[in-house]
């Protein structure tokens, strides 16, 4: 069972609003760049210890993970995580195929999935930076399509010595006929998380 870090109602509302702002921007950007409209929303958020990331999925389940570094006024990390069927469905929608057509990712499919990650992460980072009045630069993505255990191990090995907590945004994608979900994980360094929650509280107070 996940051990969630207690958030005040103000912090929870602020983070959820930030998630919805970011995904709102991503919905618009996806439509403009691909001609495909996928509604994206964040129904729930939580903060968990980074060591509990492996508990998000069965370690033998196939997952697609997109990993980004945010640099600038803070150094944070983002991981997008999709179950295999959700990742393939997203690719099918963007490539104009019938859902279920893609059984394995081609090089072009991987590029499409990384573009989804770029759009979503860039939109989220922009909303985050604008909301807090900071500067952030998003790195190119690293894509892993593997068993969940291997994807999670990569995250822990890369970020585990820097970040203690994960802000977990459950993310729901809705096409014309299909609904599927994933996780958008923001992994800030401890001081950054402390400052962000303080700043978010201040923004809500104003």
Backbone bond lengths (Angstrom), bond angles and torsions (degrees), N, CA, C in turn:
res aa  C-N    CA-C-N  psi(-1)  N-CA   C-N-CA  omega(-1)  CA-C   N-CA-C  phi
1 X - - - 1.464 - - 1.519 109.74 -
2 X 1.345 116.00 136.81 1.449 120.82 -178.67 1.527 111.49 -67.83
3 X 1.322 116.10 141.84 1.456 121.85 174.02 1.522 107.86 -102.25
4 X 1.329 117.40 102.87 1.455 120.51 -177.94 1.523 110.46 -85.46
5 X 1.326 116.05 142.30 1.452 121.91 174.52 1.522 108.03 -80.16
6 X 1.318 117.39 131.05 1.461 120.95 -176.28 1.527 111.04 -66.21
7 X 1.309 115.85 128.08 1.461 122.60 174.03 1.521 108.55 -109.70
8 X 1.319 116.49 145.13 1.455 118.29 171.37 1.524 107.78 -70.79
9 X 1.317 115.92 161.69 1.467 119.56 178.65 1.526 110.79 -59.07
10 X 1.332 116.07 -36.23 1.459 121.28 179.67 1.524 111.20 -66.00
11 X 1.334 117.00 -43.71 1.464 121.15 179.26 1.528 110.81 -65.74
12 X 1.331 115.75 -42.73 1.465 120.03 178.98 1.527 110.75 -60.27
13 X 1.331 116.46 -49.00 1.465 120.75 -178.83 1.521 111.11 -62.41
14 X 1.340 116.41 -39.82 1.464 120.40 -178.63 1.522 110.98 -66.44
15 X 1.327 116.92 -44.60 1.464 120.49 -179.89 1.526 111.28 -67.05
16 X 1.319 117.16 -39.68 1.461 119.88 178.66 1.519 110.52 -65.42
17 X 1.325 116.72 -40.67 1.459 120.21 177.74 1.515 110.73 -63.40
18 X 1.330 115.64 -41.22 1.463 119.80 178.17 1.529 110.42 -62.23
19 X 1.320 117.05 -42.59 1.457 120.70 177.85 1.512 112.12 -61.43
20 X 1.326 116.71 -41.65 1.454 119.87 -179.92 1.520 112.35 -70.51
21 X 1.322 117.27 -33.51 1.466 120.45 174.92 1.519 109.67 -63.88
22 X 1.336 116.32 -47.21 1.453 120.60 -179.29 1.519 112.55 -62.19
23 X 1.329 117.22 -45.10 1.458 119.75 -179.12 1.523 111.06 -71.67
24 X 1.332 117.51 -28.61 1.460 120.05 174.25 1.516 111.03 -62.86
25 X 1.334 116.55 -44.64 1.463 120.63 175.59 1.530 110.83 -61.54
26 X 1.329 116.61 -40.03 1.462 120.75 -178.82 1.527 111.27 -65.30
27 X 1.335 117.53 -38.78 1.463 121.10 177.55 1.521 110.49 -58.62
28 X 1.334 115.74 -45.77 1.466 120.65 179.83 1.524 111.13 -64.95
29 X 1.334 116.31 -44.10 1.470 120.53 -178.15 1.522 111.11 -64.24
30 X 1.336 117.48 -41.50 1.465 120.70 178.33 1.527 111.16 -61.30
31 X 1.330 116.36 -43.33 1.455 120.59 -179.06 1.525 111.02 -64.39
32 X 1.340 116.16 -40.71 1.458 120.39 -178.45 1.525 111.89 -68.96
33 X 1.337 117.15 -37.65 1.457 120.73 -174.23 1.526 113.65 -87.52
34 X 1.327 117.30 -26.78 1.461 119.49 -174.66 1.525 113.78 -117.85
35 X 1.332 116.77 -14.85 1.456 119.54 -175.53 1.509 112.62 76.43
36 X 1.320 117.24 5.51 1.466 122.45 -179.26 1.528 108.18 -112.46
37 X 1.321 115.93 130.38 1.464 118.85 179.53 1.528 109.99 -101.01
38 X 1.307 115.08 116.98 1.465 122.26 174.83 1.523 106.97 -120.39
39 X 1.317 117.02 115.46 1.462 120.63 177.66 1.527 109.17 -72.89
40 X 1.312 116.82 134.05 1.466 121.68 -178.48 1.523 108.07 -127.66
41 X 1.312 116.36 132.88 1.462 119.31 177.39 1.521 110.38 -143.50
42 X 1.317 115.44 164.06 1.469 122.26 179.65 1.531 107.87 -118.22
43 X 1.344 118.04 98.81 1.463 119.71 -178.17 1.518 114.34 -78.20
44 X 1.340 116.99 -19.13 1.463 118.00 -176.50 1.519 110.07 -158.14
45 X 1.321 116.02 150.14 1.463 121.70 175.13 1.526 108.91 -135.40
46 X 1.317 115.96 155.44 1.455 121.60 175.39 1.520 108.27 -153.17
47 X 1.305 116.30 165.49 1.466 121.99 175.14 1.523 107.02 -123.63
48 X 1.343 116.35 122.08 1.460 121.39 -176.87 1.527 109.49 -127.36
49 X 1.328 118.15 156.97 1.463 120.11 173.42 1.526 110.14 -62.01
50 X 1.314 117.60 142.81 1.462 121.15 -177.48 1.530 111.58 -61.33
51 X 1.326 117.07 -27.80 1.465 120.42 179.56 1.520 112.82 -66.73
52 X 1.339 117.19 -13.12 1.458 120.41 -178.62 1.527 112.65 -97.81
53 X 1.332 117.15 5.33 1.465 120.37 176.04 1.534 111.66 -55.12
54 X 1.357 119.44 -42.50 1.468 118.32 -179.64 1.525 114.19 -57.95
55 X 1.321 117.96 -22.42 1.459 120.79 -179.23 1.514 114.37 -75.02
56 X 1.336 117.60 -3.93 1.461 120.48 -179.69 1.525 112.38 -71.55
57 X 1.308 117.78 -21.95 1.464 120.34 -177.19 1.519 110.05 -153.68
58 X 1.329 116.02 156.78 1.462 121.36 171.60 1.521 108.47 -60.36
59 X 1.321 117.71 131.08 1.463 120.35 -172.86 1.526 113.39 -62.74
60 X 1.336 117.88 -18.52 1.464 120.55 178.91 1.531 112.92 -96.23
61 X 1.324 116.59 -1.92 1.465 120.52 178.26 1.523 109.67 -73.66
62 X 1.321 117.24 137.17 1.454 120.75 178.14 1.525 110.00 -75.32
63 X 1.325 114.55 131.31 1.463 120.69 -177.81 1.525 110.29 -134.97
64 X 1.314 115.45 155.36 1.463 121.45 169.86 1.520 106.81 -109.27
65 X 1.321 116.61 126.69 1.449 121.63 179.42 1.521 110.77 -122.87
66 X 1.318 116.93 131.40 1.453 122.88 176.41 1.523 107.62 -117.34
67 X 1.320 116.12 122.69 1.454 121.85 -171.33 1.532 109.76 -115.55
68 X 1.341 116.57 133.63 1.460 122.79 -178.14 1.533 110.23 -134.34
69 X 1.309 115.49 150.32 1.463 121.51 169.66 1.521 108.62 -109.71
70 X 1.336 115.79 134.39 1.461 121.64 174.13 1.521 107.88 -105.60
71 X 1.306 116.64 124.35 1.463 120.38 179.26 1.518 109.71 -125.45
72 X 1.312 116.00 161.95 1.459 121.75 -178.03 1.511 108.51 141.20
73 X 1.337 116.26 -120.09 1.458 119.86 178.65 1.524 112.24 -73.74
74 X 1.341 117.21 -19.14 1.464 122.02 171.97 1.529 107.41 -136.82
75 X 1.310 116.15 165.14 1.473 120.75 172.93 1.518 107.14 -118.85
76 X 1.314 115.05 104.92 1.454 121.47 -177.42 1.530 108.99 -127.56
77 X 1.317 115.67 172.96 1.459 120.76 -178.27 1.524 109.88 -133.16
78 X 1.310 115.68 149.85 1.464 121.46 177.64 1.522 108.92 -130.16
79 X 1.322 115.44 136.65 1.457 122.01 173.57 1.518 108.39 -126.12
80 X 1.333 116.54 124.41 1.457 121.84 169.58 1.516 107.43 -96.27
81 X 1.311 116.94 133.43 1.455 121.02 -175.23 1.519 109.66 -131.51
82 X 1.328 116.45 123.69 1.459 122.48 178.66 1.522 109.78 -127.20
83 X 1.320 116.57 139.56 1.456 119.79 167.97 1.528 108.29 -64.66
84 X 1.322 116.41 155.83 1.458 120.89 -174.94 1.529 112.29 -53.59
85 X 1.345 117.71 -46.57 1.467 119.23 -176.56 1.517 111.86 -65.21
86 X 1.344 117.57 -35.28 1.459 120.26 178.00 1.522 111.36 -69.09
87 X 1.335 116.35 -41.88 1.465 119.99 178.82 1.524 110.83 -61.91
88 X 1.331 117.18 -44.63 1.464 120.74 -179.29 1.523 111.32 -67.44
89 X 1.345 116.67 -35.90 1.469 120.05 178.27 1.526 110.96 -66.09
90 X 1.323 116.96 -41.19 1.464 120.63 176.80 1.523 110.89 -60.00
91 X 1.320 116.20 -43.59 1.461 120.39 178.70 1.522 110.24 -63.04
92 X 1.333 117.60 -43.53 1.458 120.85 179.40 1.529 111.07 -58.52
93 X 1.329 116.24 -44.32 1.463 119.83 -179.12 1.525 110.94 -63.02
94 X 1.316 116.11 -46.74 1.465 119.59 -177.75 1.525 112.43 -68.49
95 X 1.326 116.55 -30.35 1.464 120.22 -179.30 1.527 112.45 -90.27
96 X 1.349 116.39 2.99 1.461 120.07 177.54 1.514 114.19 72.18
97 X 1.322 117.39 28.27 1.456 121.49 -179.98 1.528 110.83 -102.55
98 X 1.319 115.83 162.78 1.455 120.17 172.24 1.522 108.72 -68.43
99 X 1.338 116.38 137.52 1.462 120.64 179.84 1.526 109.53 -57.39
100 X 1.320 116.64 129.59 1.454 121.99 -179.29 1.513 113.07 101.16
101 X 1.346 116.64 -4.09 1.466 120.13 -179.15 1.520 112.68 -70.04
102 X 1.338 116.37 -36.29 1.458 120.84 -174.33 1.518 110.45 -88.10
103 X 1.331 116.26 122.00 1.461 120.68 177.54 1.508 112.74 -104.45
104 X 1.331 116.79 -23.25 1.464 122.71 177.97 1.524 107.48 -148.02
105 X 1.309 116.10 151.32 1.459 120.48 -175.92 1.523 111.49 -84.12
106 X 1.332 115.84 124.51 1.458 120.93 170.70 1.533 108.21 -82.81
107 X 1.308 116.75 174.77 1.460 120.06 177.65 1.528 110.58 -60.95
108 X 1.333 116.97 -38.37 1.456 120.78 178.23 1.526 110.85 -67.06
109 X 1.345 116.41 -38.68 1.462 120.50 177.75 1.522 110.96 -63.85
110 X 1.320 116.86 -41.81 1.464 120.63 177.59 1.522 110.61 -60.54
111 X 1.328 116.35 -40.52 1.462 120.15 178.12 1.525 110.64 -62.86
112 X 1.346 116.63 -40.11 1.465 120.83 178.58 1.528 110.65 -64.15
113 X 1.331 116.64 -42.53 1.461 120.73 179.67 1.518 110.87 -65.32
114 X 1.331 116.89 -40.28 1.466 120.04 177.69 1.522 111.26 -66.57
115 X 1.327 116.43 -33.09 1.464 119.41 177.46 1.523 110.57 -66.85
116 X 1.345 116.72 -39.51 1.464 119.80 173.87 1.528 109.99 -57.15
117 X 1.345 114.90 -46.53 1.459 119.57 179.46 1.511 112.22 -61.47
118 X 1.332 116.75 -43.22 1.467 120.66 178.43 1.518 111.77 -59.58
119 X 1.333 115.45 -46.73 1.465 119.73 -177.93 1.519 110.73 -63.98
120 X 1.337 116.80 -48.65 1.453 120.88 -177.65 1.527 110.97 -63.64
121 X 1.340 116.45 -46.39 1.464 120.05 -176.92 1.522 111.67 -69.07
122 X 1.322 117.29 -41.47 1.462 120.21 179.10 1.520 111.18 -63.70
123 X 1.340 116.59 -42.38 1.456 120.44 179.14 1.529 110.52 -64.59
124 X 1.325 115.77 -42.54 1.460 119.72 179.49 1.525 110.80 -65.45
125 X 1.338 116.37 -45.06 1.463 120.23 -179.02 1.527 111.31 -63.16
126 X 1.336 116.43 -37.60 1.464 120.16 177.93 1.524 110.94 -64.72
127 X 1.334 116.08 -44.70 1.466 120.17 178.43 1.522 110.69 -62.48
128 X 1.333 115.61 -42.70 1.464 122.22 179.12 1.522 110.62 -60.96
129 X 1.346 116.09 -47.74 1.460 121.34 -178.07 1.533 111.42 -66.22
130 X 1.343 116.13 -43.71 1.464 119.77 -179.62 1.519 111.30 -65.10
131 X 1.317 116.36 -41.43 1.460 121.92 -177.73 1.523 110.88 -63.42
132 X 1.334 115.82 -38.37 1.459 120.52 -174.91 1.526 113.26 -99.34
133 X 1.340 117.05 -7.16 1.456 119.77 179.88 1.519 112.72 70.99
134 X 1.335 117.06 38.61 1.458 121.36 179.45 1.524 109.59 -124.32
135 X 1.328 116.58 172.86 1.460 122.36 178.47 1.518 109.56 -111.38
136 X 1.333 116.07 131.64 1.467 121.39 178.12 1.521 109.88 -135.81
137 X 1.320 115.89 141.24 1.457 122.71 176.30 1.521 107.62 -121.27
138 X 1.334 116.76 130.69 1.460 121.66 -177.45 1.520 110.62 -95.80
139 X 1.328 116.90 129.57 1.463 121.25 177.78 1.527 110.55 -75.01
140 X 1.338 118.07 163.06 1.472 119.97 169.23 1.532 109.07 -61.51
141 X 1.343 117.01 153.52 1.467 119.16 -176.48 1.521 113.33 -80.35
142 X 1.317 114.91 153.44 1.457 122.59 165.92 1.516 106.82 -108.01
143 X 1.332 117.69 123.05 1.463 121.83 -177.28 1.517 110.41 -103.12
144 X 1.322 115.55 131.18 1.464 121.37 172.92 1.520 107.99 -126.56
145 X 1.322 117.15 129.05 1.466 122.22 175.39 1.521 106.01 -123.74
146 X 1.329 114.75 98.70 1.465 119.70 -168.32 1.515 108.79 -158.03
147 X 1.326 116.03 -177.12 1.457 119.66 173.45 1.522 108.99 -65.16
148 X 1.331 115.25 146.53 1.461 120.93 -174.69 1.525 112.00 -54.01
149 X 1.337 116.42 -37.92 1.462 119.53 -179.23 1.514 112.31 -58.46
150 X 1.338 116.74 -42.59 1.463 120.95 -179.54 1.520 111.06 -69.71
151 X 1.337 116.95 -40.15 1.466 120.83 179.00 1.520 110.41 -63.42
152 X 1.329 116.60 -44.55 1.469 121.18 -179.62 1.526 111.50 -66.99
153 X 1.330 116.60 -39.34 1.468 120.10 -179.98 1.521 110.73 -60.75
154 X 1.334 116.64 -37.81 1.468 120.48 178.79 1.527 109.94 -62.67
155 X 1.326 116.27 -43.70 1.469 120.46 -179.90 1.522 110.33 -62.81
156 X 1.327 116.43 -47.81 1.466 119.94 -178.36 1.525 111.35 -62.67
157 X 1.330 116.83 -40.44 1.461 120.27 -179.38 1.526 111.71 -66.82
158 X 1.334 116.56 -33.73 1.456 121.16 -176.86 1.521 112.52 -82.80
159 X 1.336 116.34 -39.05 1.466 120.71 -169.91 1.522 113.23 -110.85
160 X 1.327 117.33 -19.37 1.457 121.09 -171.48 1.511 115.43 -56.51
161 X 1.334 117.77 -27.92 1.465 120.60 179.83 1.527 111.99 -87.08
162 X 1.346 116.54 -5.48 1.466 120.39 -176.74 1.520 111.71 -110.81
163 X 1.327 116.59 -47.68 1.461 121.44 -175.07 1.521 111.26 -107.10
164 X 1.324 116.03 144.82 1.462 121.95 176.80 1.524 112.45 -100.68
165 X 1.329 115.76 -33.59 1.454 120.91 -172.94 1.525 110.71 -123.78
166 X 1.337 114.61 158.41 1.458 122.19 176.35 1.522 108.34 -123.08
167 X 1.334 116.21 127.23 1.462 120.15 170.27 1.523 105.84 -88.60
168 X 1.316 115.33 114.96 1.462 121.88 -170.36 1.527 109.31 -105.50
169 X 1.334 115.38 113.27 1.457 121.22 177.24 1.524 108.00 -102.52
170 X 1.323 117.17 110.87 1.458 119.07 172.87 1.525 107.20 -71.56
171 X 1.323 117.00 126.34 1.457 121.10 -171.61 1.521 110.10 -120.51
172 X 1.328 116.18 126.99 1.459 122.07 -177.94 1.528 108.75 -111.06
173 X 1.332 116.08 128.80 1.455 123.11 178.22 1.528 108.18 -109.51
174 X 1.328 116.51 133.48 1.458 120.46 -179.04 1.516 109.90 -129.81
175 X 1.347 115.93 114.52 1.453 121.04 171.98 1.515 108.74 -88.86
176 X 1.320 117.01 -164.62 1.460 119.68 -178.17 1.527 111.95 -64.65
177 X 1.339 116.47 -36.85 1.459 119.74 -174.95 1.521 113.41 -123.33
178 X 1.322 117.45 -10.95 1.460 119.84 -170.58 1.526 111.36 -125.68
179 X 1.313 114.27 146.97 1.460 121.68 174.75 1.519 108.08 -125.78
180 X 1.319 117.10 129.11 1.460 120.76 177.55 1.509 108.21 -146.57
181 X 1.319 116.17 166.81 1.460 119.07 -170.41 1.516 111.95 -135.44
182 X 1.303 114.45 167.11 1.455 122.09 175.80 1.514 108.73 -157.20
183 X 1.323 115.63 -172.99 1.459 121.22 177.15 1.520 109.32 -122.72
184 X 1.311 114.16 138.59 1.454 122.10 173.44 1.518 105.50 -114.85
185 X 1.330 116.53 111.10 1.461 120.85 -172.66 1.526 110.60 -110.79
186 X 1.313 116.11 119.61 1.458 121.91 175.42 1.522 108.06 -101.29
187 X 1.324 115.82 123.86 1.466 121.34 -176.97 1.523 109.61 -118.74
188 X 1.333 117.22 89.93 1.463 120.66 -179.19 1.528 111.40 -86.52
189 X 1.335 115.79 156.72 1.456 117.10 172.01 1.527 107.63 -68.53
190 X 1.353 118.99 157.08 1.466 121.47 -171.76 1.522 114.16 -55.48
191 X 1.326 117.79 -41.47 1.465 120.30 -179.33 1.517 110.28 -68.80
192 X 1.318 115.72 -37.05 1.465 120.21 177.99 1.523 110.50 -63.40
193 X 1.337 117.30 -43.87 1.459 120.71 179.35 1.531 110.37 -61.25
194 X 1.313 116.10 -44.37 1.461 120.22 179.34 1.521 111.02 -60.24
195 X 1.330 116.08 -45.86 1.462 120.34 -179.06 1.524 111.43 -67.44
196 X 1.338 115.99 -39.00 1.460 120.28 -178.87 1.527 110.60 -63.14
197 X 1.333 117.33 -47.12 1.464 120.09 179.65 1.521 110.88 -62.56
198 X 1.339 116.58 -37.76 1.463 120.11 177.67 1.513 110.72 -65.76
199 X 1.344 116.00 -43.45 1.459 120.21 -179.81 1.519 111.29 -67.61
200 X 1.335 116.83 -39.78 1.458 120.31 178.38 1.523 110.57 -62.03
201 X 1.328 115.94 -42.06 1.451 119.90 177.24 1.507 111.15 -60.98
202 X 1.334 116.46 -41.04 1.457 120.76 178.50 1.503 112.15 -65.25
203 X 1.347 116.99 -38.50 1.458 121.06 179.25 1.520 110.50 -63.77
204 X 1.320 116.61 -41.27 1.454 119.78 -179.16 1.529 110.94 -69.35
205 X 1.353 116.65 -34.20 1.448 120.41 -179.29 1.528 112.44 -65.95
206 X 1.336 115.09 -31.43 1.465 120.07 -173.43 1.532 111.26 -68.82
